[in-house]
Amino acid sequence: MGGLVDQIRAALYGIWNRRWIALGVAWIVCLAGWLAVGAIPNKYESHARIFVQIDDVLSDQIGVGADRHRDISRVRETLTSAVNLEKVVRATRLGEKVTNEKAMESAVTALASAVKVTNSQENLFEISATSGSGGYTDAENAKLSQDIAQKMIDIFREENLSGGRGEMSDTLAFMDQQLSDRQKDLEAAEAKRQQFEAKNAGLMPGTGAVSARIEGARSELRGVDSDLLAAQSALASINGQMAGTPPTITLPGASGGAKGALAQAQSDLAAMRGRGLTDGHPDVIALKAQIAQLSRAAAAEGNHGGGGTPNPAFASLQSIKADREASVVALQSRKASLQQDIAQLTTQQFSEPAVAAEASRINRDYDVLKEQYDKLLRDREALRLRGQVESEHNAIKFEVIDPPTVPHGPSAPNRPLLLAGVLIAGLAAGCGVAFALGHMRGTFATTAELERTIGLPVLGAVTLALTQPAQAEQRRQLKWFGGGLAGLVLVLVVLMALEFMKRRLVA
């Protein structure tokens, strides 16, 4: 820590010993810097805000409103287009020095960098115009920035509120011509298709191409197969239910005899098999033996043993079975018919592949032309409706929210800050030069620094003793030095005052 303090003291001592050099360098740097800052022309910026409503309620209601983001970008590009900027140049003082096309291009390029259009909200635009030409006074630059912003607003109002209808008429005429051409092509394609179908009527039954009809028949066949499987499954389910349902039932109090018992045993056997019991199961074996005995007993009874009462559930199942058998037969018939049609169409297709390919190509060309014609027709009608809306009810509303005003102060540069920065830079440059000279001269400010450099112990140092005249001279030099520093500050204060006075005169 002590070494650092010694180094700081040595640096300050070296600068102080060469303070007049530091002061001279500071004056030179400050004067040069202040002259450079004074040569920078002031830039004045004028602001304006405008409200542009692209579509109104009527346009949105009838469904012809355009893309808002695209329209906002179009407004921004229209305001800063090269054509509009050239009009601004010709209508303001910027055009006074323009004598040829090259000068006009340079003026338009410079104006493009000096004009900004920002979209702060959806329909609210802010225009800022900057003017800082060295050939004009501050008051003239301030007024010129306002003129630029105002002229941009005027040009946008003229072009977007009074123009555009001729462009809409030209667009509708172009679309009408395109529709007429597409209609002729569509009529020619339709006549060609009719001639081809009439010439190959034997190979093209029905409507559509052979391959399309084959695909349709196959699709229908897949549906019939699915329905047939479902109908067969339902019929098998009914048969299973009928197998487990006795044709007759024994009413309570009535003697069913061997036949009734046989029917009940057979019903029990069907129920066991329905539960998944196999013929090797003990219960199934016992029940089958019982059925054999009852069969012999029923045969012995003959026709006088009492057959029981017909089962209503069995009769209902028979009716459902008949309906489902009829559905299965109908589906099988339809399947056979479709298979025959597919075979016949396949024979036709492979017997005349060139005809099938030509028919497919003709139909494809016709469909493409028809789709293009329909799309053009829809676009034309939407455009015509939009044109009528814009003619009868203006779809663009324009309003100036904040008109451009004459700026009261320059937007750039920040001259007070630059002037103060020049003073700080000058003082820093003077101290830096003095410090560098101190290191170059090889002098030592402290005994410790001398001892470290020569590597020998320093026994002592001789203190500078000044006489009375020398002390008076030193005090006089200090006053002159302080006056030199105060002169720098005084020049800075004067320059600041002049800058604020110039701003007040502009305002």
Backbone torsions as a table, in degrees:
resi	resn	phi	psi	omega
1	MET	NA	-38.6	178.4
2	GLY	-65.3	-36.8	177.8
3	GLY	-63.9	-38.7	178.9
4	LEU	-65.6	-42.4	178.8
5	VAL	-62.5	-40.8	178.1
6	ASP	-62.5	-39.8	179.7
7	GLN	-66.2	-39.4	178.1
8	ILE	-65.5	-42.5	178.8
9	ARG	-62.8	-41.5	179.7
10	ALA	-63.4	-41.0	179.6
11	ALA	-64.6	-43.7	179.4
12	LEU	-66.1	-36.8	178.9
13	TYR	-64.8	-43.0	178.8
14	GLY	-63.1	-39.3	178.4
15	ILE	-67.7	-42.1	-178.5
16	TRP	-65.0	-39.5	178.6
17	ASN	-62.7	-26.2	179.9
18	ARG	-115.2	37.8	-175.6
19	ARG	-65.1	-32.3	179.9
20	TRP	-68.6	-36.1	175.0
21	ILE	-64.9	-43.9	178.9
22	ALA	-61.0	-41.5	-179.8
23	LEU	-65.9	-41.3	178.9
24	GLY	-63.2	-44.0	177.7
25	VAL	-62.5	-40.3	179.8
26	ALA	-62.1	-42.8	177.9
27	TRP	-62.6	-42.9	-179.0
28	ILE	-63.6	-47.5	-178.7
29	VAL	-65.0	-42.7	-177.7
30	CYS	-65.6	-44.6	179.8
31	LEU	-62.2	-43.5	178.6
32	ALA	-64.2	-41.9	180.0
33	GLY	-66.0	-42.6	-179.8
34	TRP	-66.5	-35.0	175.5
35	LEU	-64.9	-40.2	179.1
36	ALA	-65.6	-41.8	178.7
37	VAL	-65.4	-39.3	179.2
38	GLY	-65.9	-26.5	-179.5
39	ALA	-78.1	-14.6	179.9
40	ILE	-73.9	121.6	-179.6
41	PRO	-71.5	147.1	176.8
42	ASN	-74.2	143.9	175.9
43	LYS	-112.7	130.4	-179.3
44	TYR	-113.4	135.7	-175.3
45	GLU	-122.3	126.7	178.6
46	SER	-107.6	138.5	-177.3
47	HIS	-117.4	147.8	175.0
48	ALA	-148.7	149.6	177.4
49	ARG	-124.6	133.1	179.6
50	ILE	-127.0	150.6	177.2
51	PHE	-112.2	123.1	-179.6
52	VAL	-123.7	110.9	176.5
53	GLN	-93.3	112.5	-173.8
54	ILE	-69.7	-51.2	-177.2
55	ASP	-126.0	145.0	178.1
56	ASP	-99.7	-175.5	-176.6
57	VAL	-63.7	-37.9	-178.4
58	LEU	-63.8	-42.3	-180.0
59	SER	-63.6	-41.0	178.3
60	ASP	-67.9	-36.0	-176.6
61	GLN	-67.0	-39.8	-178.1
62	ILE	-87.2	-0.9	173.1
63	GLY	79.7	26.7	178.1
64	VAL	-115.4	16.0	177.8
65	GLY	-66.8	137.7	-177.4
66	ALA	-84.7	177.5	177.7
67	ASP	-69.4	119.6	-174.7
68	ARG	-67.6	-40.7	-179.6
69	HIS	-63.7	-38.7	178.5
70	ARG	-68.0	-38.7	179.5
71	ASP	-69.0	-36.3	176.8
72	ILE	-63.7	-43.1	177.1
73	SER	-63.6	-36.2	178.9
74	ARG	-66.1	-40.0	177.9
75	VAL	-62.9	-44.3	-179.1
76	ARG	-63.5	-43.6	-180.0
77	GLU	-69.1	-33.2	179.0
78	THR	-65.6	-40.2	-178.4
79	LEU	-65.4	-33.9	-175.7
80	THR	-110.2	22.2	178.9
81	SER	-70.6	156.8	-178.0
82	ALA	-63.2	-35.5	-179.8
83	VAL	-65.1	-45.3	179.7
84	ASN	-67.3	-38.4	178.8
85	LEU	-65.2	-35.1	176.4
86	GLU	-65.5	-38.2	176.2
87	LYS	-64.1	-38.2	178.2
88	VAL	-63.6	-42.6	179.7
89	VAL	-60.9	-43.7	-177.8
90	ARG	-70.0	-28.2	-174.9
91	ALA	-91.0	-5.6	-179.5
92	THR	-121.5	-176.6	-178.9
93	ARG	-68.3	-12.0	178.0
94	LEU	-64.1	-25.0	-177.9
95	GLY	-84.7	-1.2	-178.7
96	GLU	-66.6	-33.4	-176.8
97	LYS	-98.3	5.0	-179.2
98	VAL	-88.4	119.4	-178.1
99	THR	-120.7	-15.1	-179.6
100	ASN	-147.6	177.8	-176.5
101	GLU	-66.1	-37.2	-179.8
102	LYS	-64.2	-42.7	177.1
103	ALA	-64.6	-35.1	177.5
104	MET	-65.7	-42.4	178.5
105	GLU	-62.0	-41.1	178.4
106	SER	-64.6	-41.0	179.8
107	ALA	-66.0	-40.1	179.0
108	VAL	-65.9	-41.6	178.8
109	THR	-62.8	-43.7	178.6
110	ALA	-64.9	-38.4	-179.9
111	LEU	-69.0	-34.9	179.4
112	ALA	-61.8	-35.7	177.9
113	SER	-78.7	-16.8	-178.7
114	ALA	-96.4	-4.7	-178.3
115	VAL	-116.4	134.7	177.4
116	LYS	-132.7	138.3	176.5
117	VAL	-124.6	117.4	-179.2
118	THR	-118.5	148.8	-179.5
119	ASN	-106.9	94.3	-176.9
120	SER	-74.1	-35.8	175.3
121	GLN	-131.2	-173.6	-172.5
122	GLU	-61.2	-45.9	-177.6
123	ASN	-118.8	12.7	-177.2
124	LEU	-110.2	122.8	-177.5
125	PHE	-117.6	142.0	177.3
126	GLU	-115.6	126.6	-179.7
127	ILE	-108.8	129.0	175.8
128	SER	-126.4	129.9	-179.6
129	ALA	-123.8	131.0	-177.0
130	THR	-116.0	138.0	176.7
131	SER	-134.5	127.4	179.6
132	GLY	-150.2	44.8	-178.4
133	SER	-75.0	135.4	179.0
134	GLY	-70.2	-15.2	-179.4
135	GLY	-82.8	-4.1	-179.2
136	TYR	-119.9	157.9	174.9
137	THR	-76.5	172.1	179.4
138	ASP	-62.2	-41.7	179.3
139	ALA	-64.0	-39.4	178.9
140	GLU	-68.3	-39.1	177.0
141	ASN	-64.8	-40.1	178.6
142	ALA	-63.1	-44.5	179.3
143	LYS	-67.7	-34.9	-179.6
144	LEU	-67.4	-37.3	177.3
145	SER	-62.9	-39.1	176.3
146	GLN	-65.7	-42.7	-179.8
147	ASP	-61.8	-39.5	-179.8
148	ILE	-63.0	-48.2	-179.8
149	ALA	-63.2	-41.5	-179.1
150	GLN	-66.6	-39.6	-179.0
151	LYS	-67.7	-36.5	176.7
152	MET	-62.0	-40.5	177.8
153	ILE	-64.3	-43.6	-179.0
154	ASP	-63.6	-42.8	-179.3
155	ILE	-66.0	-40.1	179.0
156	PHE	-64.6	-39.9	179.3
157	ARG	-64.0	-43.3	-178.1
158	GLU	-65.1	-43.3	-173.5
159	GLU	-76.7	-36.5	-172.8
160	ASN	-95.0	-21.5	179.5
161	LEU	-95.6	-32.4	-179.3
162	SER	-102.2	-19.1	-178.5
163	GLY	-99.9	-177.8	175.1
164	GLY	100.6	-25.0	-177.6
165	ARG	-72.9	-36.0	175.5
166	GLY	-64.0	-37.0	177.5
167	GLU	-64.7	-38.7	178.1
168	MET	-63.6	-41.5	178.9
169	SER	-64.2	-42.8	178.4
170	ASP	-63.0	-38.7	179.6
171	THR	-66.2	-41.7	179.0
172	LEU	-65.3	-39.4	178.0
173	ALA	-63.9	-40.1	177.7
174	PHE	-63.6	-42.5	-179.6
175	MET	-68.7	-35.3	175.8
176	ASP	-62.1	-41.2	178.3
177	GLN	-64.3	-42.2	177.8
178	GLN	-63.7	-40.1	177.9
179	LEU	-63.3	-41.0	178.9
180	SER	-62.3	-42.8	178.5
181	ASP	-65.0	-43.3	179.5
182	ARG	-65.5	-35.1	179.3
183	GLN	-65.5	-39.9	177.6
184	LYS	-64.4	-44.2	178.4
185	ASP	-62.8	-39.4	-179.9
186	LEU	-66.8	-40.3	178.3
187	GLU	-65.3	-39.1	178.0
188	ALA	-64.9	-41.2	179.5
189	ALA	-66.7	-37.7	179.5
190	GLU	-68.3	-40.9	177.4
191	ALA	-63.9	-38.7	178.6
192	LYS	-64.5	-39.6	179.5
193	ARG	-67.5	-40.5	179.0
194	GLN	-64.5	-41.2	177.6
195	GLN	-63.1	-40.2	-179.5
196	PHE	-67.0	-41.6	-179.8
197	GLU	-67.5	-37.2	178.3
198	ALA	-67.7	-35.4	-179.3
199	LYS	-72.1	-33.2	-177.3
200	ASN	-116.3	44.7	-177.5
201	ALA	-63.5	-33.6	-179.2
202	GLY	-68.2	-26.5	-179.0
203	LEU	-97.0	-2.2	-176.3
204	MET	-131.2	66.5	175.2
205	PRO	-70.2	148.3	179.0
206	GLY	75.4	-153.4	-179.2
207	THR	-118.9	149.8	177.8
208	GLY	91.0	172.6	-179.4
209	ALA	-76.3	162.3	-178.9
210	VAL	-61.8	-44.9	-178.7
211	SER	-63.0	-36.2	179.0
212	ALA	-67.5	-40.3	178.6
213	ARG	-68.1	-36.1	176.9
214	ILE	-63.6	-43.6	179.8
215	GLU	-64.5	-38.6	177.3
216	GLY	-65.3	-41.6	178.4
217	ALA	-65.1	-39.9	178.6
218	ARG	-65.8	-39.1	177.3
219	SER	-63.2	-43.0	178.0
220	GLU	-65.6	-36.7	178.8
221	LEU	-63.6	-39.3	177.3
222	ARG	-62.6	-38.1	177.0
223	GLY	-66.1	-40.3	178.6
224	VAL	-65.0	-41.2	177.7
225	ASP	-59.8	-41.8	178.7
226	SER	-64.5	-43.5	178.5
227	ASP	-65.7	-37.1	-179.7
228	LEU	-65.9	-41.0	177.3
229	LEU	-62.7	-40.8	178.7
230	ALA	-65.3	-41.0	-180.0
231	ALA	-67.1	-40.8	177.4
232	GLN	-64.9	-38.3	177.1
233	SER	-64.6	-41.3	178.1
234	ALA	-65.0	-38.3	178.4
235	LEU	-65.7	-41.2	177.8
236	ALA	-63.9	-35.8	177.6
237	SER	-64.1	-42.0	178.3
238	ILE	-63.7	-42.2	178.7
239	ASN	-60.9	-38.9	177.3
240	GLY	-65.0	-40.0	178.5
241	GLN	-66.9	-37.9	179.7
242	MET	-68.1	-33.5	178.9
243	ALA	-65.5	-29.8	179.3
244	GLY	-93.9	4.3	-179.4
245	THR	-114.2	122.0	-179.2
246	PRO	-70.5	142.1	177.6
247	PRO	-63.6	-31.3	-179.5
248	THR	-127.2	158.6	177.4
249	ILE	-128.6	154.4	178.6
250	THR	-100.4	119.9	-179.2
251	LEU	-76.4	152.0	177.5
252	PRO	-60.7	137.2	-179.9
253	GLY	87.8	-10.6	179.4
254	ALA	-101.5	146.7	-179.8
255	SER	-88.9	116.8	-178.0
256	GLY	-83.7	-22.4	-178.8
257	GLY	71.2	-168.2	-177.1
258	ALA	-67.0	-34.9	-179.3
259	LYS	-65.6	-41.4	177.2
260	GLY	-63.1	-43.3	179.1
261	ALA	-65.4	-37.5	178.4
262	LEU	-63.5	-42.3	179.2
263	ALA	-64.0	-39.4	179.3
264	GLN	-66.1	-40.1	179.5
265	ALA	-66.1	-41.6	176.9
266	GLN	-62.4	-37.0	176.7
267	SER	-64.5	-40.9	178.3
268	ASP	-64.7	-38.4	178.9
269	LEU	-64.4	-40.9	177.9
270	ALA	-65.2	-36.1	178.4
271	ALA	-66.1	-41.4	178.1
272	MET	-62.1	-43.8	178.5
273	ARG	-65.8	-34.1	176.0
274	GLY	-63.6	-30.2	177.5
275	ARG	-79.8	-5.0	177.1
276	GLY	99.5	9.2	178.6
277	LEU	-76.0	135.4	-179.8
278	THR	-88.5	172.4	-179.3
279	ASP	-67.3	-18.3	179.6
280	GLY	-85.5	-3.0	179.7
281	HIS	-69.9	140.4	-178.3
282	PRO	-58.2	-40.2	-179.4
283	ASP	-66.1	-38.8	178.8
284	VAL	-66.2	-41.5	179.4
285	ILE	-62.2	-43.5	-179.1
286	ALA	-65.6	-40.9	-178.9
287	LEU	-68.3	-34.2	177.8
288	LYS	-68.2	-36.4	175.8
289	ALA	-64.1	-39.8	178.7
290	GLN	-65.1	-39.4	179.3
291	ILE	-63.2	-39.2	179.1
292	ALA	-61.8	-42.2	178.2
293	GLN	-64.9	-42.8	-179.5
294	LEU	-68.0	-30.6	176.9
295	SER	-64.2	-41.6	178.5
296	ARG	-67.1	-38.4	179.8
297	ALA	-67.9	-39.0	179.6
298	ALA	-66.7	-36.5	177.9
299	ALA	-66.8	-33.9	179.8
300	ALA	-70.7	-31.5	-180.0
301	GLU	-67.0	-30.5	179.8
302	GLY	73.1	-146.9	-175.8
303	ASN	-91.2	4.7	-175.6
304	HIS	-114.2	19.4	-176.3
305	GLY	-88.9	-2.2	-177.6
306	GLY	81.6	99.9	-174.5
307	GLY	-85.8	-0.7	179.1
308	GLY	85.5	-175.4	-177.3
309	THR	-100.3	137.6	177.9
310	PRO	-57.9	140.0	-177.2
311	ASN	-85.3	119.1	179.4
312	PRO	-63.2	-34.9	179.5
313	ALA	-64.2	-37.3	179.3
314	PHE	-66.8	-39.1	178.8
315	ALA	-66.2	-38.0	178.1
316	SER	-66.6	-40.1	177.9
317	LEU	-64.4	-36.3	177.1
318	GLN	-62.6	-39.3	178.6
319	SER	-65.3	-43.4	178.7
320	ILE	-64.7	-38.0	179.4
321	LYS	-63.1	-41.6	179.5
322	ALA	-61.5	-41.8	178.2
323	ASP	-62.8	-42.9	-177.0
324	ARG	-73.4	-31.8	174.0
325	GLU	-64.7	-38.1	178.0
326	ALA	-65.5	-39.0	178.0
327	SER	-64.3	-40.6	179.6
328	VAL	-63.7	-42.9	-179.7
329	VAL	-64.0	-41.0	-179.7
330	ALA	-65.4	-41.7	179.1
331	LEU	-67.1	-37.9	177.4
332	GLN	-65.3	-36.2	177.6
333	SER	-67.1	-42.6	179.2
334	ARG	-65.5	-36.9	178.4
335	LYS	-63.2	-44.3	179.5
336	ALA	-63.5	-38.0	179.4
337	SER	-66.2	-43.2	179.0
338	LEU	-64.9	-40.4	178.4
339	GLN	-62.7	-37.1	177.8
340	GLN	-67.7	-41.1	178.1
341	ASP	-63.7	-42.1	-179.8
342	ILE	-63.6	-41.3	179.2
343	ALA	-64.0	-41.0	-180.0
344	GLN	-66.6	-44.5	178.9
345	LEU	-64.7	-38.8	178.6
346	THR	-63.9	-38.4	177.7
347	THR	-63.8	-42.3	178.2
348	GLN	-65.1	-40.5	-177.8
349	GLN	-65.1	-45.2	-177.9
350	PHE	-78.8	-19.7	177.4
351	SER	-77.4	-29.2	-180.0
352	GLU	-132.6	70.4	-178.2
353	PRO	-66.3	-33.6	-179.3
354	ALA	-64.9	-38.4	179.5
355	VAL	-66.2	-42.3	179.5
356	ALA	-64.3	-42.3	179.6
357	ALA	-65.3	-41.4	179.1
358	GLU	-65.0	-40.8	178.0
359	ALA	-63.4	-40.7	178.4
360	SER	-63.7	-41.9	-179.6
361	ARG	-66.1	-42.3	-179.9
362	ILE	-63.4	-43.8	179.5
363	ASN	-65.7	-37.6	179.7
364	ARG	-66.3	-44.2	178.3
365	ASP	-62.2	-39.9	179.5
366	TYR	-64.5	-43.7	-179.3
367	ASP	-63.1	-40.5	179.4
368	VAL	-63.6	-45.6	179.2
369	LEU	-63.8	-38.9	179.7
370	LYS	-65.1	-41.6	179.7
371	GLU	-65.0	-42.0	178.9
372	GLN	-64.8	-41.2	-179.7
373	TYR	-64.2	-44.2	179.8
374	ASP	-63.9	-40.4	179.5
375	LYS	-65.9	-43.1	177.7
376	LEU	-62.7	-38.5	-180.0
377	LEU	-65.2	-42.0	178.2
378	ARG	-65.1	-42.8	179.9
379	ASP	-64.9	-38.7	-179.6
380	ARG	-64.9	-42.9	-179.5
381	GLU	-67.3	-39.1	177.3
382	ALA	-64.3	-40.3	179.6
383	LEU	-68.3	-38.8	179.1
384	ARG	-64.6	-42.3	178.6
385	LEU	-64.3	-40.1	178.0
386	ARG	-64.0	-39.7	178.3
387	GLY	-64.1	-39.3	177.8
388	GLN	-65.0	-39.1	178.5
389	VAL	-64.1	-43.4	-178.8
390	GLU	-69.1	-28.7	179.3
391	SER	-76.8	-44.5	-176.4
392	GLU	-83.9	-32.0	-175.9
393	HIS	-138.5	106.8	-172.7
394	ASN	-57.3	123.2	-174.9
395	ALA	-87.6	-7.7	-179.4
396	ILE	-116.6	120.5	177.1
397	LYS	-110.4	130.9	-173.2
398	PHE	-124.6	131.2	-179.2
399	GLU	-147.7	133.5	177.7
400	VAL	-88.5	113.8	-179.2
401	ILE	-79.3	-54.4	177.5
402	ASP	-122.7	109.0	179.3
403	PRO	-69.0	154.6	179.2
404	PRO	-66.9	135.9	180.0
405	THR	-119.8	163.0	177.2
406	VAL	-73.6	122.4	-179.4
407	PRO	-65.9	142.0	-178.1
408	HIS	-86.1	-18.0	-179.4
409	GLY	-148.9	158.6	-179.5
410	PRO	-68.9	143.1	175.8
411	SER	-83.4	-23.7	178.6
412	ALA	-161.0	150.2	-4.1
413	PRO	-82.7	170.1	174.8
414	ASN	-83.1	81.8	-170.0
415	ARG	-64.6	-41.2	177.3
416	PRO	-57.7	-41.6	179.4
417	LEU	-66.3	-38.9	178.9
418	LEU	-66.2	-39.5	179.2
419	LEU	-63.3	-44.2	177.8
420	ALA	-65.3	-37.8	178.2
421	GLY	-64.4	-35.1	177.8
422	VAL	-64.4	-40.5	178.5
423	LEU	-61.8	-45.2	179.8
424	ILE	-64.0	-40.7	179.5
425	ALA	-65.8	-37.4	179.0
426	GLY	-65.5	-45.6	177.8
427	LEU	-62.2	-40.9	178.6
428	ALA	-64.9	-38.5	179.5
429	ALA	-66.4	-40.9	178.3
430	GLY	-62.6	-45.4	178.1
431	CYS	-63.4	-38.5	179.8
432	GLY	-64.7	-42.0	179.5
433	VAL	-65.3	-42.5	179.2
434	ALA	-63.5	-42.0	179.5
435	PHE	-64.4	-40.0	179.7
436	ALA	-66.5	-40.4	178.9
437	LEU	-65.1	-36.0	178.3
438	GLY	-62.4	-38.7	177.9
439	HIS	-72.4	-31.2	-179.3
440	MET	-74.6	-28.7	-176.9
441	ARG	-76.3	-19.3	178.6
442	GLY	75.2	29.9	177.8
443	THR	-94.8	162.9	-177.4
444	PHE	-121.7	129.4	-177.6
445	ALA	-86.0	-27.5	-177.9
446	THR	-131.8	159.1	177.7
447	THR	-68.7	-32.4	179.1
448	ALA	-63.3	-41.1	178.5
449	GLU	-65.1	-39.2	177.6
450	LEU	-64.6	-41.1	-179.7
451	GLU	-65.1	-39.9	179.7
452	ARG	-67.9	-32.9	-176.1
453	THR	-75.7	-47.4	-175.1
454	ILE	-88.7	-14.4	178.4
455	GLY	74.8	15.1	179.9
456	LEU	-122.1	149.9	179.4
457	PRO	-68.6	140.2	177.6
458	VAL	-103.1	120.7	-174.3
459	LEU	-77.9	-30.7	-177.9
460	GLY	-179.4	176.0	-179.0
461	ALA	-133.6	147.7	179.9
462	VAL	-92.9	123.2	-180.0
463	THR	-80.0	140.1	179.6
464	LEU	-73.2	123.7	177.6
465	ALA	-113.2	123.3	-176.4
466	LEU	-105.3	142.4	174.2
467	THR	-78.6	172.7	180.0
468	GLN	-60.5	-47.4	177.1
469	PRO	-61.6	-35.6	179.3
470	ALA	-67.5	-38.7	178.2
471	GLN	-65.9	-38.8	177.7
472	ALA	-64.0	-39.5	177.7
473	GLU	-64.6	-38.7	-179.9
474	GLN	-65.9	-40.5	178.7
475	ARG	-65.3	-36.9	178.6
476	ARG	-65.5	-39.9	178.4
477	GLN	-66.7	-36.1	177.3
478	LEU	-64.0	-38.7	177.5
479	LYS	-64.3	-43.5	177.9
480	TRP	-62.3	-39.6	-179.8
481	PHE	-65.6	-44.1	177.3
482	GLY	-62.4	-37.7	177.1
483	GLY	-63.8	-36.4	177.7
484	GLY	-64.1	-42.6	177.0
485	LEU	-65.3	-42.6	179.3
486	ALA	-64.1	-32.6	177.4
487	GLY	-62.8	-38.7	176.7
488	LEU	-61.8	-45.9	179.9
489	VAL	-64.5	-39.7	-179.7
490	LEU	-64.1	-41.7	177.2
491	VAL	-61.7	-40.2	178.7
492	LEU	-62.5	-42.7	179.7
493	VAL	-64.0	-40.8	179.3
494	VAL	-64.0	-42.9	179.4
495	LEU	-64.3	-39.0	177.1
496	MET	-62.3	-43.8	-179.3
497	ALA	-63.3	-42.0	178.1
498	LEU	-62.6	-38.8	-179.6
499	GLU	-63.7	-44.9	-179.3
500	PHE	-70.3	-30.8	175.5
501	MET	-66.5	-41.1	177.5
502	LYS	-62.3	-39.7	178.9
503	ARG	-65.8	-38.2	179.9
504	ARG	-67.3	-34.8	177.6
505	LEU	-66.9	-38.0	177.6
506	VAL	-65.6	-41.0	-179.5
507	ALA	-67.4	NA	NA
